[in-house]
């Protein structure tokens, strides 16, 4: 069980890091888009897409973690 706790702790930190990066990039993307329109629109949308990727990756890792928890508790 000791190794399981270590893996779970690492996964939690990774998920929190991805969510934090996603929020920062989302806010940065919104600020970039609203400052100057055409040139920054592309950069802002790319940043928002990257933020969405972080959120999606965090969700998938969380789902995998839940499945591992169900498997180990059996």
Residue, then its C-alpha position, 0 to 999 in steps of 0.5 A: x500500500x505504500x507504493x499506492x499512496x506515493x503514486x496517488x500523491x504524485x497523481x494528485x500533484x500532477x492534476x493540481x499542476x495541470x489545473x493551475x496551468x490551465x487556469x493561468x493560460x485561460x486568463x492569459x488567453x482572454x487578456x491577450x484577445x481583449x487587448x489588441x484584436x487581429x494579431x493577438x486573436x490567433x495567439x490568444x486562441x492558441x493559448x486557450x486551446x492549450x489551456x483546454x488541453x491541460x483541463x482535459x488531460x487533468x480530467x483524464x488522469x483523474x478518471x484513470x485514478x478513480x478506476x485504479x482506486x476502484x480496482x485496488x479496493x476490490 
